[in-house]
Amino acid sequence: MKKFLLGFLTAAVLLVGGAALYVKLGGRLPGAGGGQSAAKAKVRYHCPMHPTFTSDNPKTPCPICGMDLVPIGEATEYDAEPDPVPGQSIVVLTPERIQTMGVTTAEAKRMDFTQSLRTYGRVAYDQTRVRQVRTKFDGYIEELYVDYIGKLVNKGDPLFAVYSPELLATQNEFLLALRAQGQPSAQAGGIDLVAAARQRLSLWDIGEKEIAEIERTKKPVHALTIYSPVSGYVIAKAAYQGMKATPAESMYDIADFSVVWVLADVYEANLARVRNGQRATVTLPYQPGRAWAGRVSWIDPTLDPESRTARARIEIANPDGALKPEMYAEVEIADAGGGGIAVPEDAVISTGERDLVFLDRGEGVFEPREVTLGVSVGGWREVKAGLDAGDKVAVGANFLLDSESRLKSSVK
């Protein structure tokens, strides 16, 4: 009986001591190595391009793209940090993984974004320098001195001679008033008949020279000669010998080509870069080495529905007449874009909702950073906000970094 009681007490003491030891060891059995052998969690691997595919075997290639699997990121001190960008976590890579993934970096730097817009244009005459020649009375053209379009005329050159019964009657009235000058009848009701007849001739654009000739010869002019009011080229002609001239119809259109317009075609995507007052340079492909400078003076408020372009008008001085209407020209419009911070275009990931870059913080740490972009110049992209000059950003394997960043954020 004593042996039975002694054995029972010994068993009870061992049972209570074992339970206490089990609790002290946190539920682990002695000799289990702290859970580092059989209870050790297995390392998982995934595809860098298709992170949704995971496996316990690192030698298993991705069934979608065939790439080697990489370990799913081990816990780092950055895992506790909140996501810098919603849905994107900081990525920490070993030097081996950086080399395997092909990650390279470039420095954000200050650049001058001044660039030129190149396009093509057509030379046209300045519509503000076109003068129409028409009579202010009905008549018949008896002599034609300028008989073809394109002829160069100088101011004061004769254009045509016109016979007008109404004008002939007015000249006779003027001569009668001259003969009666000094007599009481010349002042009818206090009106100077000579001055009245002279003014009537002047209102019909009869020059002082012609009026003086009528006064000197005391004879009316049968067919009055009309002279060119400006110097330029005849671009339109309606006058023919023997036809009736009326005030409603222009006999000649004369254009001054000393200043011309160049109408440049600007695509709608580039319209925001063109403004009134911008400097422009015009060249002709068949006159190398020569350029004409001007400024944008007008931008068409509507687009051509077929070409999707708007015309920008550039005024060019043309003293020697080298630029002729309907010539095709090459146009370069200077765009003063100013300066700012830029990164290579390959560094930017556009998701449709935002634009991202991966900032290299050193020691394999890459932080997703949302940026505000500006213009694109020569393979570089302006960054208006989000980066400072000197920051390093990833330019290679960005999509791999983006996949890794999204996966880490999803498993947080």
Contacts in CASP RR format, 6 or more apart in sequence:
PFRMAT RR
TARGET T0000
AUTHOR 0000-0000-0000
METHOD contacts of the structure
MODEL  1
MKKFLLGFLTAAVLLVGGAALYVKLGGRLPGAGGGQSAAKAKVRYHCPMH
PTFTSDNPKTPCPICGMDLVPIGEATEYDAEPDPVPGQSIVVLTPERIQT
MGVTTAEAKRMDFTQSLRTYGRVAYDQTRVRQVRTKFDGYIEELYVDYIG
KLVNKGDPLFAVYSPELLATQNEFLLALRAQGQPSAQAGGIDLVAAARQR
LSLWDIGEKEIAEIERTKKPVHALTIYSPVSGYVIAKAAYQGMKATPAES
MYDIADFSVVWVLADVYEANLARVRNGQRATVTLPYQPGRAWAGRVSWID
PTLDPESRTARARIEIANPDGALKPEMYAEVEIADAGGGGIAVPEDAVIS
TGERDLVFLDRGEGVFEPREVTLGVSVGGWREVKAGLDAGDKVAVGANFL
LDSESRLKSSVK
21 30 0 8 1.000
22 29 0 8 1.000
28 34 0 8 1.000
28 35 0 8 1.000
32 38 0 8 1.000
32 39 0 8 1.000
42 56 0 8 1.000
43 56 0 8 1.000
43 58 0 8 1.000
43 71 0 8 1.000
43 72 0 8 1.000
44 54 0 8 1.000
44 55 0 8 1.000
44 56 0 8 1.000
44 71 0 8 1.000
44 72 0 8 1.000
45 54 0 8 1.000
45 55 0 8 1.000
45 56 0 8 1.000
45 57 0 8 1.000
45 58 0 8 1.000
45 60 0 8 1.000
45 69 0 8 1.000
45 70 0 8 1.000
45 71 0 8 1.000
45 72 0 8 1.000
46 52 0 8 1.000
46 53 0 8 1.000
46 54 0 8 1.000
46 55 0 8 1.000
46 69 0 8 1.000
46 70 0 8 1.000
46 72 0 8 1.000
46 407 0 8 1.000
47 53 0 8 1.000
47 62 0 8 1.000
47 64 0 8 1.000
47 65 0 8 1.000
47 66 0 8 1.000
47 67 0 8 1.000
47 69 0 8 1.000
47 70 0 8 1.000
48 67 0 8 1.000
48 70 0 8 1.000
48 101 0 8 1.000
48 400 0 8 1.000
48 403 0 8 1.000
48 404 0 8 1.000
49 62 0 8 1.000
49 64 0 8 1.000
49 65 0 8 1.000
49 67 0 8 1.000
49 399 0 8 1.000
49 400 0 8 1.000
49 403 0 8 1.000
50 62 0 8 1.000
50 64 0 8 1.000
50 65 0 8 1.000
50 403 0 8 1.000
51 403 0 8 1.000
51 404 0 8 1.000
51 406 0 8 1.000
51 407 0 8 1.000
53 62 0 8 1.000
53 63 0 8 1.000
53 64 0 8 1.000
54 72 0 8 1.000
55 69 0 8 1.000
57 69 0 8 1.000
58 68 0 8 1.000
58 69 0 8 1.000
58 70 0 8 1.000
58 71 0 8 1.000
60 69 0 8 1.000
61 67 0 8 1.000
61 68 0 8 1.000
61 69 0 8 1.000
62 68 0 8 1.000
62 69 0 8 1.000
70 97 0 8 1.000
70 100 0 8 1.000
72 407 0 8 1.000
73 92 0 8 1.000
73 408 0 8 1.000
76 92 0 8 1.000
78 89 0 8 1.000
78 90 0 8 1.000
78 92 0 8 1.000
78 365 0 8 1.000
79 89 0 8 1.000
79 408 0 8 1.000
79 412 0 8 1.000
81 90 0 8 1.000
83 89 0 8 1.000
83 409 0 8 1.000
83 412 0 8 1.000
84 90 0 8 1.000
84 367 0 8 1.000
84 368 0 8 1.000
84 369 0 8 1.000
85 354 0 8 1.000
85 356 0 8 1.000
85 368 0 8 1.000
85 369 0 8 1.000
85 370 0 8 1.000
87 405 0 8 1.000
87 406 0 8 1.000
87 409 0 8 1.000
87 410 0 8 1.000
88 356 0 8 1.000
88 368 0 8 1.000
88 402 0 8 1.000
88 405 0 8 1.000
88 406 0 8 1.000
88 409 0 8 1.000
89 368 0 8 1.000
89 405 0 8 1.000
89 406 0 8 1.000
89 408 0 8 1.000
89 409 0 8 1.000
89 412 0 8 1.000
90 365 0 8 1.000
90 366 0 8 1.000
90 367 0 8 1.000
90 368 0 8 1.000
90 405 0 8 1.000
90 408 0 8 1.000
91 358 0 8 1.000
91 365 0 8 1.000
91 366 0 8 1.000
91 368 0 8 1.000
91 401 0 8 1.000
91 404 0 8 1.000
91 405 0 8 1.000
91 408 0 8 1.000
92 364 0 8 1.000
92 365 0 8 1.000
92 366 0 8 1.000
93 101 0 8 1.000
93 103 0 8 1.000
93 364 0 8 1.000
93 366 0 8 1.000
94 364 0 8 1.000
95 364 0 8 1.000
98 364 0 8 1.000
101 397 0 8 1.000
101 400 0 8 1.000
101 401 0 8 1.000
102 396 0 8 1.000
102 397 0 8 1.000
103 366 0 8 1.000
103 394 0 8 1.000
103 396 0 8 1.000
103 397 0 8 1.000
103 400 0 8 1.000
103 401 0 8 1.000
104 394 0 8 1.000
104 395 0 8 1.000
104 396 0 8 1.000
104 397 0 8 1.000
105 360 0 8 1.000
105 392 0 8 1.000
105 393 0 8 1.000
105 394 0 8 1.000
105 395 0 8 1.000
106 343 0 8 1.000
106 344 0 8 1.000
106 347 0 8 1.000
106 392 0 8 1.000
106 393 0 8 1.000
106 395 0 8 1.000
107 390 0 8 1.000
107 391 0 8 1.000
107 392 0 8 1.000
107 393 0 8 1.000
108 341 0 8 1.000
108 342 0 8 1.000
108 343 0 8 1.000
108 383 0 8 1.000
108 387 0 8 1.000
108 388 0 8 1.000
108 389 0 8 1.000
108 390 0 8 1.000
108 391 0 8 1.000
108 392 0 8 1.000
108 393 0 8 1.000
109 341 0 8 1.000
109 342 0 8 1.000
109 389 0 8 1.000
109 390 0 8 1.000
110 339 0 8 1.000
110 340 0 8 1.000
110 341 0 8 1.000
110 342 0 8 1.000
110 389 0 8 1.000
111 339 0 8 1.000
111 340 0 8 1.000
111 341 0 8 1.000
111 342 0 8 1.000
111 377 0 8 1.000
111 380 0 8 1.000
111 382 0 8 1.000
112 337 0 8 1.000
112 338 0 8 1.000
112 339 0 8 1.000
113 337 0 8 1.000
113 338 0 8 1.000
113 339 0 8 1.000
113 340 0 8 1.000
113 342 0 8 1.000
113 375 0 8 1.000
113 377 0 8 1.000
113 382 0 8 1.000
114 334 0 8 1.000
114 335 0 8 1.000
114 336 0 8 1.000
114 337 0 8 1.000
114 338 0 8 1.000
114 339 0 8 1.000
115 335 0 8 1.000
115 337 0 8 1.000
115 375 0 8 1.000
115 377 0 8 1.000
116 332 0 8 1.000
116 333 0 8 1.000
116 334 0 8 1.000
116 335 0 8 1.000
117 266 0 8 1.000
117 270 0 8 1.000
117 273 0 8 1.000
117 274 0 8 1.000
117 332 0 8 1.000
117 333 0 8 1.000
117 335 0 8 1.000
118 330 0 8 1.000
118 331 0 8 1.000
118 332 0 8 1.000
118 333 0 8 1.000
119 264 0 8 1.000
119 265 0 8 1.000
119 266 0 8 1.000
119 267 0 8 1.000
119 270 0 8 1.000
119 331 0 8 1.000
119 333 0 8 1.000
120 264 0 8 1.000
120 265 0 8 1.000
120 328 0 8 1.000
120 329 0 8 1.000
120 330 0 8 1.000
120 331 0 8 1.000
121 262 0 8 1.000
121 263 0 8 1.000
121 264 0 8 1.000
121 265 0 8 1.000
121 328 0 8 1.000
121 329 0 8 1.000
121 330 0 8 1.000
121 331 0 8 1.000
122 262 0 8 1.000
122 263 0 8 1.000
122 326 0 8 1.000
122 327 0 8 1.000
122 328 0 8 1.000
122 329 0 8 1.000
123 260 0 8 1.000
123 261 0 8 1.000
123 262 0 8 1.000
123 323 0 8 1.000
123 324 0 8 1.000
123 325 0 8 1.000
123 326 0 8 1.000
123 327 0 8 1.000
123 328 0 8 1.000
123 329 0 8 1.000
124 260 0 8 1.000
124 261 0 8 1.000
124 262 0 8 1.000
124 263 0 8 1.000
124 325 0 8 1.000
124 326 0 8 1.000
125 235 0 8 1.000
125 255 0 8 1.000
125 257 0 8 1.000
125 260 0 8 1.000
125 261 0 8 1.000
125 325 0 8 1.000
126 255 0 8 1.000
126 256 0 8 1.000
126 257 0 8 1.000
126 259 0 8 1.000
126 260 0 8 1.000
126 261 0 8 1.000
126 315 0 8 1.000
127 261 0 8 1.000
129 255 0 8 1.000
129 256 0 8 1.000
129 258 0 8 1.000
129 259 0 8 1.000
130 235 0 8 1.000
130 253 0 8 1.000
130 254 0 8 1.000
130 255 0 8 1.000
130 256 0 8 1.000
131 229 0 8 1.000
131 230 0 8 1.000
131 253 0 8 1.000
131 254 0 8 1.000
131 255 0 8 1.000
131 256 0 8 1.000
132 250 0 8 1.000
132 252 0 8 1.000
132 253 0 8 1.000
132 254 0 8 1.000
133 159 0 8 1.000
133 226 0 8 1.000
133 228 0 8 1.000
133 229 0 8 1.000
133 250 0 8 1.000
133 251 0 8 1.000
133 252 0 8 1.000
133 253 0 8 1.000
133 254 0 8 1.000
134 245 0 8 1.000
134 247 0 8 1.000
134 248 0 8 1.000
134 249 0 8 1.000
134 250 0 8 1.000
134 251 0 8 1.000
135 162 0 8 1.000
135 164 0 8 1.000
135 204 0 8 1.000
135 205 0 8 1.000
135 226 0 8 1.000
135 245 0 8 1.000
135 246 0 8 1.000
135 247 0 8 1.000
135 251 0 8 1.000
136 203 0 8 1.000
136 204 0 8 1.000
136 205 0 8 1.000
136 247 0 8 1.000
137 164 0 8 1.000
137 166 0 8 1.000
137 167 0 8 1.000
137 204 0 8 1.000
137 247 0 8 1.000
138 164 0 8 1.000
138 166 0 8 1.000
138 244 0 8 1.000
138 245 0 8 1.000
138 246 0 8 1.000
138 247 0 8 1.000
139 162 0 8 1.000
139 163 0 8 1.000
139 164 0 8 1.000
139 165 0 8 1.000
139 166 0 8 1.000
139 167 0 8 1.000
139 244 0 8 1.000
139 245 0 8 1.000
139 246 0 8 1.000
140 162 0 8 1.000
140 163 0 8 1.000
140 164 0 8 1.000
140 242 0 8 1.000
140 243 0 8 1.000
140 244 0 8 1.000
140 245 0 8 1.000
141 160 0 8 1.000
141 161 0 8 1.000
141 162 0 8 1.000
141 239 0 8 1.000
141 240 0 8 1.000
141 241 0 8 1.000
141 242 0 8 1.000
141 243 0 8 1.000
141 244 0 8 1.000
141 245 0 8 1.000
141 251 0 8 1.000
142 161 0 8 1.000
142 162 0 8 1.000
142 163 0 8 1.000
142 223 0 8 1.000
142 241 0 8 1.000
142 242 0 8 1.000
143 160 0 8 1.000
143 161 0 8 1.000
143 223 0 8 1.000
143 225 0 8 1.000
143 241 0 8 1.000
144 160 0 8 1.000
144 239 0 8 1.000
144 240 0 8 1.000
144 241 0 8 1.000
145 157 0 8 1.000
145 158 0 8 1.000
145 159 0 8 1.000
145 160 0 8 1.000
145 161 0 8 1.000
146 153 0 8 1.000
146 157 0 8 1.000
146 159 0 8 1.000
146 160 0 8 1.000
146 228 0 8 1.000
146 234 0 8 1.000
146 237 0 8 1.000
146 239 0 8 1.000
146 252 0 8 1.000
147 237 0 8 1.000
148 234 0 8 1.000
148 237 0 8 1.000
149 234 0 8 1.000
149 235 0 8 1.000
149 236 0 8 1.000
149 237 0 8 1.000
150 233 0 8 1.000
150 234 0 8 1.000
150 235 0 8 1.000
151 233 0 8 1.000
151 234 0 8 1.000
152 231 0 8 1.000
152 232 0 8 1.000
152 233 0 8 1.000
153 159 0 8 1.000
153 228 0 8 1.000
153 231 0 8 1.000
153 232 0 8 1.000
153 233 0 8 1.000
153 234 0 8 1.000
153 254 0 8 1.000
154 228 0 8 1.000
154 231 0 8 1.000
154 232 0 8 1.000
155 228 0 8 1.000
155 229 0 8 1.000
155 230 0 8 1.000
155 231 0 8 1.000
156 227 0 8 1.000
156 228 0 8 1.000
156 229 0 8 1.000
157 227 0 8 1.000
157 228 0 8 1.000
158 225 0 8 1.000
158 226 0 8 1.000
158 227 0 8 1.000
158 228 0 8 1.000
159 225 0 8 1.000
159 226 0 8 1.000
159 227 0 8 1.000
159 228 0 8 1.000
159 239 0 8 1.000
159 251 0 8 1.000
159 252 0 8 1.000
160 225 0 8 1.000
160 226 0 8 1.000
160 239 0 8 1.000
160 251 0 8 1.000
161 223 0 8 1.000
161 224 0 8 1.000
161 225 0 8 1.000
161 226 0 8 1.000
162 223 0 8 1.000
162 224 0 8 1.000
162 226 0 8 1.000
162 245 0 8 1.000
163 222 0 8 1.000
163 223 0 8 1.000
163 224 0 8 1.000
164 224 0 8 1.000
167 204 0 8 1.000
167 206 0 8 1.000
167 224 0 8 1.000
168 220 0 8 1.000
168 222 0 8 1.000
170 197 0 8 1.000
170 200 0 8 1.000
170 201 0 8 1.000
170 204 0 8 1.000
171 201 0 8 1.000
171 214 0 8 1.000
171 220 0 8 1.000
171 221 0 8 1.000
172 220 0 8 1.000
173 193 0 8 1.000
173 197 0 8 1.000
173 200 0 8 1.000
174 194 0 8 1.000
174 197 0 8 1.000
174 198 0 8 1.000
174 200 0 8 1.000
174 201 0 8 1.000
174 211 0 8 1.000
174 214 0 8 1.000
174 215 0 8 1.000
175 214 0 8 1.000
175 218 0 8 1.000
175 219 0 8 1.000
175 220 0 8 1.000
177 186 0 8 1.000
177 193 0 8 1.000
177 194 0 8 1.000
177 196 0 8 1.000
177 197 0 8 1.000
178 194 0 8 1.000
178 215 0 8 1.000
178 218 0 8 1.000
180 186 0 8 1.000
180 193 0 8 1.000
181 194 0 8 1.000
186 192 0 8 1.000
186 193 0 8 1.000
186 194 0 8 1.000
187 193 0 8 1.000
198 211 0 8 1.000
201 207 0 8 1.000
201 210 0 8 1.000
201 211 0 8 1.000
202 208 0 8 1.000
202 211 0 8 1.000
205 226 0 8 1.000
206 224 0 8 1.000
210 221 0 8 1.000
210 224 0 8 1.000
210 225 0 8 1.000
213 221 0 8 1.000
214 220 0 8 1.000
214 221 0 8 1.000
226 251 0 8 1.000
228 252 0 8 1.000
228 254 0 8 1.000
229 254 0 8 1.000
230 254 0 8 1.000
230 256 0 8 1.000
231 256 0 8 1.000
232 254 0 8 1.000
232 255 0 8 1.000
232 256 0 8 1.000
232 257 0 8 1.000
233 254 0 8 1.000
233 255 0 8 1.000
233 257 0 8 1.000
234 252 0 8 1.000
234 253 0 8 1.000
234 254 0 8 1.000
235 253 0 8 1.000
235 254 0 8 1.000
235 255 0 8 1.000
235 325 0 8 1.000
236 250 0 8 1.000
236 252 0 8 1.000
236 253 0 8 1.000
237 251 0 8 1.000
237 252 0 8 1.000
237 253 0 8 1.000
238 249 0 8 1.000
238 250 0 8 1.000
238 251 0 8 1.000
238 252 0 8 1.000
239 245 0 8 1.000
239 251 0 8 1.000
239 252 0 8 1.000
245 251 0 8 1.000
257 318 0 8 1.000
257 321 0 8 1.000
257 323 0 8 1.000
257 324 0 8 1.000
257 325 0 8 1.000
258 317 0 8 1.000
258 318 0 8 1.000
258 319 0 8 1.000
258 321 0 8 1.000
259 315 0 8 1.000
259 316 0 8 1.000
259 317 0 8 1.000
259 318 0 8 1.000
260 315 0 8 1.000
260 316 0 8 1.000
260 318 0 8 1.000
260 323 0 8 1.000
260 325 0 8 1.000
261 313 0 8 1.000
261 314 0 8 1.000
261 315 0 8 1.000
261 316 0 8 1.000
262 280 0 8 1.000
262 282 0 8 1.000
262 313 0 8 1.000
262 314 0 8 1.000
262 316 0 8 1.000
262 323 0 8 1.000
262 329 0 8 1.000
262 331 0 8 1.000
263 311 0 8 1.000
263 312 0 8 1.000
263 313 0 8 1.000
263 314 0 8 1.000
264 280 0 8 1.000
264 311 0 8 1.000
264 312 0 8 1.000
264 313 0 8 1.000
264 314 0 8 1.000
264 331 0 8 1.000
264 333 0 8 1.000
265 307 0 8 1.000
265 309 0 8 1.000
265 310 0 8 1.000
265 311 0 8 1.000
266 274 0 8 1.000
266 299 0 8 1.000
266 309 0 8 1.000
266 310 0 8 1.000
266 311 0 8 1.000
266 312 0 8 1.000
266 333 0 8 1.000
267 308 0 8 1.000
267 309 0 8 1.000
268 303 0 8 1.000
268 308 0 8 1.000
268 309 0 8 1.000
268 310 0 8 1.000
271 299 0 8 1.000
271 310 0 8 1.000
273 333 0 8 1.000
273 335 0 8 1.000
274 296 0 8 1.000
274 299 0 8 1.000
274 312 0 8 1.000
274 333 0 8 1.000
274 335 0 8 1.000
275 296 0 8 1.000
275 299 0 8 1.000
276 296 0 8 1.000
276 297 0 8 1.000
276 298 0 8 1.000
276 299 0 8 1.000
277 295 0 8 1.000
277 296 0 8 1.000
277 297 0 8 1.000
278 295 0 8 1.000
278 296 0 8 1.000
278 333 0 8 1.000
278 334 0 8 1.000
278 335 0 8 1.000
278 336 0 8 1.000
279 293 0 8 1.000
279 294 0 8 1.000
279 295 0 8 1.000
279 333 0 8 1.000
279 334 0 8 1.000
280 293 0 8 1.000
280 294 0 8 1.000
280 295 0 8 1.000
280 296 0 8 1.000
280 314 0 8 1.000
280 331 0 8 1.000
280 332 0 8 1.000
280 333 0 8 1.000
280 334 0 8 1.000
281 291 0 8 1.000
281 292 0 8 1.000
281 293 0 8 1.000
281 294 0 8 1.000
281 331 0 8 1.000
281 332 0 8 1.000
281 334 0 8 1.000
282 291 0 8 1.000
282 292 0 8 1.000
282 293 0 8 1.000
282 294 0 8 1.000
282 314 0 8 1.000
282 316 0 8 1.000
282 323 0 8 1.000
282 329 0 8 1.000
282 330 0 8 1.000
282 331 0 8 1.000
283 289 0 8 1.000
283 290 0 8 1.000
283 291 0 8 1.000
283 292 0 8 1.000
283 329 0 8 1.000
283 330 0 8 1.000
283 332 0 8 1.000
284 290 0 8 1.000
284 323 0 8 1.000
284 327 0 8 1.000
284 329 0 8 1.000
284 330 0 8 1.000
285 328 0 8 1.000
285 330 0 8 1.000
287 322 0 8 1.000
290 322 0 8 1.000
292 316 0 8 1.000
292 317 0 8 1.000
292 318 0 8 1.000
292 323 0 8 1.000
293 316 0 8 1.000
294 314 0 8 1.000
294 315 0 8 1.000
294 316 0 8 1.000
294 317 0 8 1.000
295 314 0 8 1.000
295 315 0 8 1.000
296 312 0 8 1.000
296 313 0 8 1.000
296 314 0 8 1.000
296 333 0 8 1.000
297 313 0 8 1.000
297 314 0 8 1.000
297 315 0 8 1.000
298 312 0 8 1.000
298 313 0 8 1.000
299 310 0 8 1.000
299 311 0 8 1.000
299 312 0 8 1.000
299 313 0 8 1.000
300 310 0 8 1.000
300 311 0 8 1.000
300 312 0 8 1.000
300 313 0 8 1.000
301 310 0 8 1.000
302 310 0 8 1.000
303 309 0 8 1.000
303 310 0 8 1.000
304 310 0 8 1.000
312 333 0 8 1.000
314 331 0 8 1.000
316 323 0 8 1.000
323 329 0 8 1.000
337 375 0 8 1.000
340 382 0 8 1.000
340 383 0 8 1.000
341 382 0 8 1.000
341 383 0 8 1.000
341 387 0 8 1.000
341 388 0 8 1.000
341 389 0 8 1.000
342 377 0 8 1.000
342 380 0 8 1.000
342 381 0 8 1.000
342 382 0 8 1.000
342 383 0 8 1.000
343 357 0 8 1.000
343 380 0 8 1.000
343 381 0 8 1.000
343 383 0 8 1.000
343 387 0 8 1.000
343 393 0 8 1.000
343 395 0 8 1.000
344 379 0 8 1.000
344 380 0 8 1.000
344 381 0 8 1.000
344 395 0 8 1.000
345 376 0 8 1.000
345 379 0 8 1.000
345 380 0 8 1.000
345 381 0 8 1.000
346 395 0 8 1.000
346 396 0 8 1.000
346 398 0 8 1.000
347 357 0 8 1.000
347 358 0 8 1.000
347 381 0 8 1.000
347 393 0 8 1.000
347 394 0 8 1.000
347 395 0 8 1.000
347 398 0 8 1.000
348 355 0 8 1.000
348 356 0 8 1.000
348 357 0 8 1.000
348 371 0 8 1.000
348 373 0 8 1.000
348 381 0 8 1.000
349 355 0 8 1.000
349 356 0 8 1.000
349 357 0 8 1.000
349 358 0 8 1.000
349 398 0 8 1.000
349 399 0 8 1.000
349 402 0 8 1.000
350 356 0 8 1.000
354 370 0 8 1.000
355 370 0 8 1.000
355 371 0 8 1.000
355 372 0 8 1.000
355 373 0 8 1.000
356 368 0 8 1.000
356 369 0 8 1.000
356 370 0 8 1.000
356 371 0 8 1.000
356 402 0 8 1.000
357 368 0 8 1.000
357 369 0 8 1.000
357 371 0 8 1.000
357 383 0 8 1.000
357 387 0 8 1.000
357 393 0 8 1.000
357 394 0 8 1.000
358 366 0 8 1.000
358 367 0 8 1.000
358 368 0 8 1.000
358 369 0 8 1.000
358 393 0 8 1.000
358 394 0 8 1.000
358 398 0 8 1.000
358 401 0 8 1.000
358 402 0 8 1.000
358 405 0 8 1.000
359 366 0 8 1.000
359 367 0 8 1.000
359 368 0 8 1.000
359 369 0 8 1.000
359 387 0 8 1.000
359 391 0 8 1.000
359 392 0 8 1.000
359 393 0 8 1.000
360 366 0 8 1.000
360 392 0 8 1.000
360 393 0 8 1.000
360 394 0 8 1.000
361 367 0 8 1.000
362 392 0 8 1.000
366 394 0 8 1.000
366 401 0 8 1.000
366 405 0 8 1.000
368 402 0 8 1.000
368 405 0 8 1.000
369 386 0 8 1.000
369 387 0 8 1.000
369 393 0 8 1.000
370 386 0 8 1.000
371 383 0 8 1.000
371 384 0 8 1.000
371 385 0 8 1.000
371 386 0 8 1.000
371 387 0 8 1.000
372 383 0 8 1.000
372 384 0 8 1.000
372 385 0 8 1.000
372 386 0 8 1.000
373 381 0 8 1.000
373 382 0 8 1.000
373 383 0 8 1.000
373 384 0 8 1.000
374 381 0 8 1.000
374 382 0 8 1.000
374 383 0 8 1.000
374 384 0 8 1.000
375 381 0 8 1.000
375 382 0 8 1.000
376 382 0 8 1.000
387 393 0 8 1.000
394 401 0 8 1.000
END
